Amino acid sequence: MLRLSARRGWRPAWPLQEAPVSVFSEEIQRFALAPRRFSSTPSEGQTPSNGVVRNGPKAEVRASAWEKKILAALRTYKQLNGDLLVLRRFAVPSGDARWPSVTWGFNLGKAVIDLRTKSKDKRLSTEMEEELEKLDFVFDFYQFKWDRIILSALREFYRVHGHTDVHESFIVPIGNEAWPKLTWGYRLGHTVVTIRHQEAYSTQVAMSKEELDRMGFCYDMSIPERDWTEKILPSFQVYRQEFGDCIIPFLFIVPSLPPWPEKAWGMKLGTAVSKIRAGFTYGDQVARDREVLNSVGFTWNRHAAVWNEIIFPALETYVDVYENGKVPYGFVVPSEDPWPRKSWGKKLGNTLSAMRHKGSYFVQYGRDIEKLDELGLNVQLSRQSWKKRVVPLLKTYAELHGEGEVPADFVVPSDTPWEKKVAGVRLGLIVALNSQLMSRN
């Protein structure tokens, strides 16, 4: 069950201010103490509220005190604050000329709580209920807060932003006339998070479900869980269906058309994938759904996937077609058979140049260097790539084994102090096939 906690109550953004005696103060006094048509004692042969008895003897005895104090204090409070959201601890300041003297020191906050209880138990006369309704008295604090503050703020947030994914730190701006005045300064983000954790306003959420659904308000799970379930995972599945793999480019945006999930249209899926791989987002969901991700071929290591599924198959096909490994810089994989479909349009010549001169795909190059050499490809690195990628490995080797020659069959192990990401690199063969650079090392 969701909890409704009075301690989470909203606080007005504007505090009560002291003021000197003025014509305005006298006007409030006259307004607050103005006589009202209110009867607490039935005429002979009649009952309160035209024959409907809603209160017992206790209410009848206190009617006069309520008229003089409670109603007068409530009228003044509303004149000064614009509402009747009276704090539990609020007492009318003594000696404040803005308030009728009969109310000075009166614990209005406690009286308001008593009024709500009596109203709920039907121990107020109909006339008293009517007087309170004229003042827009808050009989149900949580319902009032939901209707006039939370839901009103959500509607405006939706109008401005087109969604209701309110950030936890969001506070309704004060003084912005576009927002209902009662919402100014309200910590909407904090309340929304509380609702999503199912800790408040369960009754109100259920009653407003249709409107909340129209605004796309996420109230029964976290936003990451919702996005994962409704956007990301379905998009992975469609990508696999459409392209045959899950090697999603960094700049890929979900198309706004079927069969892509409508809720994901326009989403920067490539960016999301990059953050997932880095462990920045959706950690819980990834751990839970790892088998599902594996089933769609999610690329945990994009470089490895691109090399194994796109680049290397294209290199093998190039050698088969042209019977040599001399790939021109400007060569682009043709979009036709016998070239691998996943490789169509790949700038293969540019990729090989970046591998040799910039150190791109170095781990893959290092693990498959023997195969590349057998295909007749140029595997000699530039001085820049050598210094960037190979020299650090040679230093580690020297620390462990001395300055001697690296055996041609030496493969980087997976234990410390070697970095795990370079495990499997055939350092000995790289050195042997780039001997021209060793003399300058």
Buried (B, 14 or more C-beta within 10 A) or exposed (E): EBEBEEEBEBEBBEEBEEEEEEEBBEEBBEBBBEEBEBBBEBEEEEEBBEEEEBBEEEBBEBBEEBBBBBBBBBBBBBBBBEBBBBBEEBBBBEEBBBBBBBBBEBBBBBBBBBBBEBBEEEBBBBBBBBBBEEBEBBBBBBBBBBBBBBBBBBBBBBEEEEEBBBEEEBBBEEEEEEBBBBBBBBBBBBBBBBBBEBBBBBBBBEBBEEEBEEBEBBBEBBBBBBBBBBBBBBBBBBBBEEEEBBBBEEEBBBBEEEEBBEBBBEBBBBBBBBEBBEEEBBEEBBEEBEEBBEEBBBBEEBBBBBBBBBBBBBBEBBBEEEEEBEBEEEBBBEEEEEBBEBBBEBBBBBBBBBBBEBBBBBBBBBBBBEEBBEBEBBBBBBEEBBBBBBEEBBEBBEEEEEEEEBEEEBBBEEEEEBBEEBBBBBBBBBBBBBEEBBEEE
